[in-house]
Structures are given as structure tokens and as C-alpha cells.
Amino acid sequence: MSSLFDLSGKVALVTGSTRGIGRAIAEELARAGARVAISSRKADACEAVRVEFERAGYPVLARPCNVSRKEDLQALVDATRDAWGGGIDIVVANAATNPYYGPLTDIADDAFDKIIGNNVKSVLWLAAMTLPAMASSGGGSFTLVGSIGGLLANNVIGAYGISKAAGHHLVRNLAAEWGPQRVRVNAIAPGLIKTDFARALWEDEARRAERIAATPLKRLGEPRDIAGIAVFLASDAAAFITGQCIVADGGVSIL
């Protein structure tokens, strides 16, 4: 492996990492040499992934965490630091929610508040819990998994898109604030990826066919398509990249 992509000795924390994009990111970070803390709301899912990672020989910590609860996030951060007796070098904020599909003007207040709370406020909390320590230890990488929904209008997941647009701009502001202290903050904007989270979109045959037809690469994305970008952004290969949103959508947004 090129030393540019070698994460040996690094500690990484990935939220929402027991399935889908988050799971793929955690696995590829571990494959690149990082010690990885995985989390999701369900303890049994965390335990199952922990067993698989340990069987593969990856150093891993698994802890349940609901990112909408500030105390849960802090406990996850503290446990990650305690597990390996040092700081956190890499953070990937992947956990997100989307409980509503439909017109924006019909969304209930509690659903909108949940989307903004989970997808924006929790990311800011996690940044506040980790970026200062990264800065004091010489630098680090914080990556948000955003969405092309934060770049393009959508008549089904508009509220989710609003939250991701806010997340993308949060990344730019954090990058400007923390760049002088060698902390890099970036985002990835996936297109339609075949995950349980997006199942309502890609299981719809008409919608899936329409998306594939509109995609230059003529396929839907897979979680591993996003994981490689996360490893890149965490590594020295991306040492001069901050405040950016890397789009990975098979070309949908260029048309």
C-alpha cells in the first residue's frame, strides 16, 4: 500500500456504521490500518459487526449510540479515546435519518425537527466534541456523509435534502475555522446507493429504471463506492483538501 493511503496507527470513529455506507466505510478504514469505533442505535447490530471485524483481525470498538442524544455521542467519543489511550484522528459522521417522503408543505413539525436534529445538529455536536482535540494533537480529518439531495431539488425527499445542504455548508464553515490548526473537514455527496436506508427509492422499479437511465455510468451505487472516498479523505493523499463536497453519483448531477 502507498504510504499516502496508509492509516496504520490512526483511530477512527464512524457513526451509523453497522450497515450500508457506514459499515463499508468502517471496514475500508480498518483495512487501511485504522483502529475503528463503530456505532448504531442497536446494541445487537454493533455486537454482530464487532465479531466480524475481530474475526478479520481488525482492532474494533463497538458501542450503541443514538446521535440525536448528546450524551450518547459524548459517551461514544469518550469510549473511543479510552479504548486506545489517545485521541481520535478520523471522524466520519454518517448517521442520518429520513422519516418522511412527500411534498415539503405537508411535512409534520416533529418529522422536520427530527431530520434537522439528527442530520445537522448532531454533526455539529460531534464536531465540537472532536475537532479541538484533533487540533491540539496536530490535526485530523472530519468527514460528513452528505447527499446529492443537498445539491439538487427533489420532490420526494426535500426535507432530507435541506438537512444535507445545511450539512455541506456546515463543513465549509468548520473547514474555514479549523484549517489553520491542520484539521480538514470535508463532505461526500452520494447519489442513489443500494442500501437499506434508500430502499424506498431503489426498490421502486419505475424510479430505479429512471435513475439508471439518467446516470452516465448506467448503474446504482454500492456502499463500497463511497467507502473508498472516505479512506482517501482520511489519508495523507487528501492532505491539501478541505471544505469540499465530493460528489459520487455516477454522473447524475452533470446532466
N, C-alpha and C positions, 0 to 999 in steps of 0.2 A: 504494500500500500504506500502511495506517495505520502510523505510527511505532511503535506498540505491538508490532507483529509484525515489524518490520524488523531483520534480523540482519546488516546490512552492517558489515563490518569485524571481525566475530566469527570466531573459529577454533573449529571443532567436530571432535570425534573420535568416530567411531561404530564399535564393534566388530561383527563379523558383518554386514557391510554390502554384500555383493556380490549378495545376492538377498533376496527376501521382505520382511519387515518392515524389516530393517536397511537394505536398498537403498532402499526407499521413504522412510525417514526421512532418509537421507543426501541423497537427491535433493531433498526438500522443504526441508531446511535450506539447501541450495545455492541453491534457487530464491528463498528468503527473503533471500539475500545473504551467507550464511556461506561461509567457505573450509573445505572439508571433507576430513578424512583418513578414507579408507575402508580396511577391512581384512577379511580372512578367512584361513583356513588355506592356501588355494590361490593361488599367485602368478599363474597364468593367469587366474583369475577376477578378481583385483584389477586386472590389466592391462586386461582387457576393459572393466570398468566405468570405469577411468580414461580410456580412449579415448572412451567415450561421454560422460562428463562434460565432457571437454575440447572435444569436438565441439559440445556445447551451450553452451560458453562459461563453464563453472563452474570456478573455481580448485580444484584437487583434488590430493591426495597419496594414493597407493595403496601399501600395504605389507602383505605376508603376516604374519599373527600368529596363533599358537595361544595362546588365552588361558589355557590350562592351564599354560603355561610362563611363569614370572615374568619371565625375561629377554626373552622375546618382547614382552610387554606394555610393559616399560620401554623397549625399543628403539622401539616404536611411538610411545610418548609423546615420547621424545627426538626422533625424526624429525619429528613434528608440530610441535614447538617450533622445531626448526631450519629447517623449510621456510618458515616465515613470520616468523621472527625475533622471536617473542614468546611469550606464554602461551597457554593453552588456556582458552577461555571456556565451552565447552559440551562435555559428555561424555555419550554415550548408550551404556550397557552393554547391548548387545543379544545378543551371542554367548551361546549356551547349547547344551546337549546333552541328549538323552534316548535312551539306548541300550536301554531296557528298557520293555516293555509287558506288564503282568500283575500278579498279586497281590503285594503288598508282601512277604509272608513267603517268597516264592520268589526274591527278587532276590539275585543273587550279590554278594558283598562288593565285588568290583572294579567292578561296574556302579554300585553305590550310591556308592562313593567317587568315581567319575568324575563322577557327576551333582552331588554336593555340591561337588567341587573346581572344576568348570567354572562352575557356576551360582551359587555363593556365594563361595567363597574368591577366585576371580579378580576378582569385583566389588569385594571389599574391597581387594585389591591395587591395582586401578585407581583406587579412591578415594584410597588412600594416596599414589599417585603424582601425583595431580592436584589434590586439594582444597586442600592447603597453598598451592600456587602461586596457585590461584584466589583464596584468601583474601588473600594478600599483594598481589594486583593489584586488589583492591576488590570481588571477588565473582564469581559464576558459577553455572552450572546443571549438575547431575549427575542424569541420569535412568536408571533401571533399567527395562528391559522385562521385566515380571513375567508373571503369568498368573492367570486366574480359577481355575486349578488350585491356586493358593496360597490361595484363599479357600473353595473348595468341595471336598468329598470326591469322589474318582474311583476306580473300581475297576480302571482300566487304567493310568493314569499317576500313581499315588500317590507314587512316589519323586520324580518331577519336581515334583509339587505341593508336597511337603515342602520342596524346594530353593527354590521360588518363595515359599513362606510365609516362609522364613528371609530371603530377599532383601527382601521387603516390610518385615520388621521391621528389617533392616539399614538400610534407607532411613530409617525413623523415627529410629533412633538417630543416624545420621550427620547428619540434619537438626537434631536437638537439639544436637549437638556443634558444628556448623559454622554454624548460623544466626546467631549473634552476629557472625560475620565475613562476613555477606552472601552466604554460599554456600547455595543452595537445592538440596535433594535430594528427588526425588520418584520415583514409580513409575507405570507404566502396566500395567494388568492386562487384556490382550486375552482375548476369548473365542476361539472356533474361527475361525481366519483361514485363507484358502486360500493356503497356502504349501507349499513342498516339505517343510519341517520337520514340518508337521502332516498330510502326505499320508496317512499310515496311518489317520488318523481320518476325514478328509473324503472319501477315495476309497471307503470302506466305505459302500455305498448305504444300508443299513439305519441305520447310525449317523448318516449325513448327514441322512437324512429325519427321523430322530428329533430331531436337534438343531434343524433348521429349524422343525419343528412346535413345539418348546419355546421358540423365540425370538420375542419380540413383533414384531421387525422382519421376521421371516419370510425371512431370508437368512443366509448365512455372511458373515463379514467379509472385507474385502480389505485388503492391506497399506497402502494409502493411508488407510484409515480410522484407522490407528494413527499414521501419519506426521504428520497434522495436529495431533494431541495433543502429539507430541514437539516440534514447532515452537512451539506455544503455551507449553509448559513451559520452553522455552529462551529465550523472549522476555520483554520487559517487561510483556506482558499478564498474565503469571503472577508478577509481582514480589512478591506477598503470599501466595504459595502455596509451602509446603514441608512435607515429611514426609507427603505424601498419596499415596494409591494411587488413580489414576483408572481406573475400570472401563469398558472399551469392549467389550461383549459382546452388543450388540443387545437387551439387556434380559433375558438368560437368568437372571441372578442375582437378579432382583426377584420371580420367581415362586416 
